[in-house]
Amino acid sequence: MKLNKHFLIVSGVTFGVFFVEALIHYNYGILESKDMKFNWETFLEDWTIPKGKSLAKMATIVVVASTLSGMIINKVEASV
């Protein structure tokens, strides 16, 4: 598959949105594991980003999902 500008834009935007979502889920999971109630003030105060291998694994999952999303969008657009 030839990488084109449209594919890179779609995949890049998808990566950004999915990665922010992954970080939100990560932080929400931390709150749940500590049996803390969710509210935006506490959530933002305790915000954390995984380190090392955990961050790499999360980013890899999001890169794969974003790439698949970009490929599917290209196929759908080509068939329309």
Summary of the structure (lengths in Angstrom):
residues: 80
radius of gyration: 16.1
end to end distance: 18.5
largest distance: 48.3
contacts: 183
relative contact order: 0.17
helix: 79%
strand: 0%
